[in-house]
C-alpha cells in the first residue's frame, strides 16, 4: 500500500472534505498513516501547487486535486 500524502492549507474546507472521504475509502490502518502537509510551510510546494489544493499523492506521485477521484484511488488500492 502506498504512503498517502495530502497537501493542504489551514482553513481549507475542500481539504477537510478530501481527508474525510479518504479516511472512509482506505483501510483504517492506512487512513491513520496519511501524512498531511500544510503547503504554507513549504515554499516549494506553495509555488508548485498554489491554490490547486488539496492534492493527493501516493508515494509522491500525483493522484488527484480538489476532489477525491474514487476511480484513480481504486487503481492504487488494487495494486
Z-matrix of the N, CA and C atoms (Angstrom, degrees):
N
C 1 1.445
C 2 1.521 1 108.37
N 3 1.319 2 117.10 1 134.85
C 4 1.465 3 119.86 2 -178.00
C 5 1.522 4 112.44 3 -70.24
N 6 1.321 5 114.65 4 162.46
C 7 1.462 6 120.48 5 170.40
C 8 1.525 7 106.75 6 -83.31
N 9 1.327 8 116.37 7 119.81
C 10 1.459 9 122.13 8 -178.78
C 11 1.520 10 109.73 9 -91.06
N 12 1.333 11 115.99 10 137.33
C 13 1.452 12 122.33 11 177.24
C 14 1.524 13 108.10 12 -133.49
N 15 1.321 14 115.65 13 133.75
C 16 1.457 15 121.01 14 174.73
C 17 1.519 16 107.54 15 -113.97
N 18 1.319 17 115.57 16 121.21
C 19 1.455 18 121.71 17 174.84
C 20 1.521 19 106.60 18 -87.13
N 21 1.308 20 115.52 19 125.69
C 22 1.449 21 121.56 20 -168.14
C 23 1.515 22 110.87 21 -138.66
N 24 1.324 23 115.01 22 -177.38
C 25 1.462 24 122.49 23 174.25
C 26 1.528 25 106.41 24 -150.69
N 27 1.312 26 117.06 25 143.82
C 28 1.466 27 121.47 26 179.78
C 29 1.527 28 110.56 27 -56.36
N 30 1.312 29 116.38 28 136.93
C 31 1.453 30 121.83 29 177.53
C 32 1.515 31 115.16 30 79.06
N 33 1.308 32 117.92 31 9.27
C 34 1.468 33 122.68 32 -178.28
C 35 1.535 34 109.50 33 -86.97
N 36 1.326 35 116.61 34 110.48
C 37 1.466 36 119.52 35 -178.85
C 38 1.526 37 111.90 36 -70.91
N 39 1.329 38 117.95 37 -33.42
C 40 1.470 39 119.60 38 175.71
C 41 1.525 40 110.32 39 -63.49
N 42 1.324 41 116.41 40 -36.07
C 43 1.466 42 120.88 41 178.22
C 44 1.516 43 110.31 42 -64.00
N 45 1.319 44 116.31 43 -45.87
C 46 1.460 45 120.74 44 178.97
C 47 1.523 46 110.84 45 -60.57
N 48 1.321 47 116.31 46 -41.84
C 49 1.461 48 121.09 47 179.76
C 50 1.524 49 110.64 48 -63.97
N 51 1.342 50 117.63 49 -44.21
C 52 1.457 51 119.97 50 179.42
C 53 1.521 52 110.42 51 -62.25
N 54 1.325 53 117.40 52 -42.05
C 55 1.459 54 120.66 53 179.96
C 56 1.534 55 111.18 54 -62.42
N 57 1.310 56 117.25 55 -41.02
C 58 1.466 57 120.84 56 178.05
C 59 1.525 58 110.98 57 -63.90
N 60 1.321 59 116.98 58 -46.03
C 61 1.466 60 120.94 59 -179.59
C 62 1.527 61 111.02 60 -66.20
N 63 1.320 62 116.75 61 -38.37
C 64 1.459 63 120.94 62 178.78
C 65 1.522 64 110.21 63 -65.63
N 66 1.320 65 117.57 64 -42.60
C 67 1.464 66 121.77 65 178.81
C 68 1.522 67 110.95 66 -61.58
N 69 1.324 68 117.23 67 -36.21
C 70 1.458 69 121.22 68 179.16
C 71 1.534 70 111.97 69 -73.39
N 72 1.325 71 116.68 70 -29.30
C 73 1.465 72 121.13 71 -175.51
C 74 1.527 73 113.59 72 -86.40
N 75 1.330 74 116.84 73 -26.73
C 76 1.463 75 120.69 74 -176.34
C 77 1.520 76 111.47 75 -92.39
N 78 1.330 77 117.06 76 153.76
C 79 1.463 78 119.13 77 169.29
C 80 1.536 79 108.64 78 -57.76
N 81 1.325 80 117.10 79 147.67
C 82 1.465 81 121.85 80 -173.69
C 83 1.527 82 112.93 81 -53.31
N 84 1.329 83 117.43 82 -42.48
C 85 1.474 84 120.21 83 -178.38
C 86 1.522 85 111.07 84 -63.48
N 87 1.323 86 117.90 85 -38.43
C 88 1.465 87 121.11 86 179.53
C 89 1.524 88 110.91 87 -74.32
N 90 1.327 89 117.59 88 -37.17
C 91 1.464 90 121.01 89 178.74
C 92 1.527 91 110.29 90 -62.68
N 93 1.319 92 117.25 91 -34.19
C 94 1.460 93 121.28 92 -179.64
C 95 1.525 94 111.97 93 -70.62
N 96 1.330 95 117.50 94 -19.26
C 97 1.467 96 121.64 95 -177.51
C 98 1.530 97 113.09 96 -99.11
N 99 1.327 98 118.77 97 4.48
C 100 1.465 99 121.20 98 179.87
C 101 1.532 100 108.86 99 -63.30
N 102 1.319 101 115.37 100 126.65
C 103 1.459 102 120.91 101 178.36
C 104 1.528 103 108.51 102 -90.01
N 105 1.312 104 115.95 103 132.54
C 106 1.461 105 121.24 104 178.55
C 107 1.524 106 107.44 105 -113.58
N 108 1.322 107 115.03 106 123.60
C 109 1.469 108 120.49 107 -179.32
C 110 1.523 109 108.43 108 -118.07
N 111 1.320 110 115.69 109 122.87
C 112 1.460 111 121.44 110 174.85
C 113 1.527 112 107.37 111 -81.62
N 114 1.325 113 116.54 112 113.44
C 115 1.464 114 119.30 113 -174.69
C 116 1.523 115 112.48 114 -67.47
N 117 1.316 116 117.75 115 -16.61
C 118 1.466 117 120.12 116 177.66
C 119 1.528 118 111.17 117 -63.35
N 120 1.327 119 116.30 118 -23.36
C 121 1.466 120 121.64 119 179.44
C 122 1.524 121 112.96 120 -90.56
N 123 1.335 122 117.12 121 0.08
C 124 1.463 123 121.72 122 -175.61
C 125 1.536 124 109.27 123 -134.34
N 126 1.326 125 117.48 124 94.21
C 127 1.468 126 120.76 125 -176.91
C 128 1.527 127 114.16 126 -53.82
N 129 1.334 128 117.64 127 -34.96
C 130 1.462 129 119.92 128 179.91
C 131 1.526 130 111.13 129 -66.06
N 132 1.325 131 117.33 130 -41.42
C 133 1.467 132 121.10 131 178.35
C 134 1.530 133 110.75 132 -71.43
N 135 1.319 134 116.64 133 -37.89
C 136 1.467 135 121.29 134 176.85
C 137 1.525 136 109.82 135 -59.91
N 138 1.330 137 116.74 136 -43.48
C 139 1.465 138 120.66 137 179.47
C 140 1.521 139 111.58 138 -66.49
N 141 1.320 140 117.11 139 -38.10
C 142 1.468 141 121.35 140 -176.65
C 143 1.533 142 112.35 141 -75.02
N 144 1.343 143 116.84 142 -42.70
C 145 1.462 144 120.20 143 -172.31
C 146 1.524 145 113.97 144 -107.46
N 147 1.326 146 118.19 145 -27.44
C 148 1.463 147 121.65 146 177.91
C 149 1.513 148 113.25 147 47.39
N 150 1.312 149 116.16 148 -116.76
C 151 1.475 150 121.80 149 -179.80
C 152 1.524 151 112.75 150 -86.61
N 153 1.290 152 117.49 151 0.59
C 154 1.472 153 121.97 152 -176.39
C 155 1.538 154 109.96 153 -85.26
N 156 1.319 155 115.94 154 56.86
C 157 1.450 156 119.89 155 -179.91
C 158 1.523 157 109.23 156 -126.76
N 159 1.272 158 119.35 157 158.93
C 160 1.455 159 127.47 158 0.69
C 161 1.524 160 111.51 159 -72.66
N 162 1.313 161 113.87 160 158.16
C 163 1.462 162 121.77 161 175.68
C 164 1.528 163 106.64 162 -126.09
N 165 1.325 164 115.72 163 133.18
C 166 1.462 165 121.13 164 175.89
C 167 1.516 166 108.86 165 -104.88
N 168 1.336 167 115.21 166 128.28
C 169 1.457 168 122.25 167 177.29
C 170 1.522 169 109.04 168 -118.17
N 171 1.321 170 116.10 169 145.97
C 172 1.466 171 122.73 170 173.21
C 173 1.521 172 106.52 171 -121.43
N 174 1.319 173 116.57 172 114.44
C 175 1.464 174 121.79 173 -175.36
C 176 1.522 175 111.44 174 51.97
N 177 1.336 176 115.79 175 36.33
C 178 1.460 177 121.29 176 177.81
C 179 1.515 178 115.01 177 85.95
N 180 1.330 179 117.78 178 -7.10
C 181 1.461 180 121.67 179 179.32
C 182 1.525 181 110.57 180 -91.90
N 183 1.321 182 116.91 181 138.05
C 184 1.461 183 122.53 182 178.87
C 185 1.523 184 110.66 183 -61.36
N 186 1.328 185 116.18 184 130.85
C 187 1.468 186 121.85 185 175.32
C 188 1.523 187 109.46 186 -110.18
N 189 1.332 188 117.09 187 -54.06
C 190 1.453 189 120.17 188 -179.38
C 191 1.532 190 110.01 189 -163.53
N 192 1.331 191 115.42 190 167.50
C 193 1.464 192 121.65 191 177.87
C 194 1.527 193 108.86 192 -136.11
N 195 1.306 194 115.49 193 157.61
C 196 1.463 195 125.77 194 177.44
C 197 1.525 196 112.86 195 71.23
N 198 1.312 197 117.65 196 -61.59
C 199 1.459 198 122.44 197 -178.21
C 200 1.530 199 108.69 198 -128.70
N 201 1.329 200 115.58 199 148.68
C 202 1.457 201 119.93 200 179.10
C 203 1.528 202 109.36 201 -66.30
N 204 1.306 203 116.77 202 125.81
C 205 1.459 204 122.76 203 177.78
C 206 1.527 205 107.18 204 -94.81
N 207 1.332 206 115.66 205 97.95
C 208 1.459 207 121.60 206 -175.82
C 209 1.514 208 113.65 207 -58.45
N 210 1.314 209 117.42 208 -37.29
C 211 1.460 210 121.19 209 -179.47
C 212 1.530 211 111.26 210 -65.61
N 213 1.317 212 116.13 211 -45.73
C 214 1.477 213 119.34 212 178.13
C 215 1.521 214 110.70 213 -66.16
N 216 1.330 215 117.12 214 -38.47
C 217 1.449 216 121.29 215 178.73
C 218 1.522 217 110.40 216 -61.80
N 219 1.323 218 117.51 217 -44.78
C 220 1.472 219 121.17 218 178.95
C 221 1.509 220 111.72 219 -59.12
N 222 1.329 221 117.29 220 -35.55
C 223 1.453 222 120.87 221 176.98
C 224 1.525 223 111.86 222 -59.18
N 225 1.314 224 116.99 223 -38.91
C 226 1.465 225 120.68 224 178.72
C 227 1.531 226 111.27 225 -75.15
N 228 1.315 227 116.70 226 -32.08
C 229 1.466 228 119.96 227 -178.69
C 230 1.523 229 112.20 228 -74.46
N 231 1.326 230 117.41 229 -23.88
C 232 1.463 231 121.56 230 -179.81
C 233 1.513 232 112.87 231 -80.31
N 234 1.311 233 117.92 232 -19.41
C 235 1.460 234 121.41 233 -178.45
C 236 1.509 235 112.29 234 -68.13
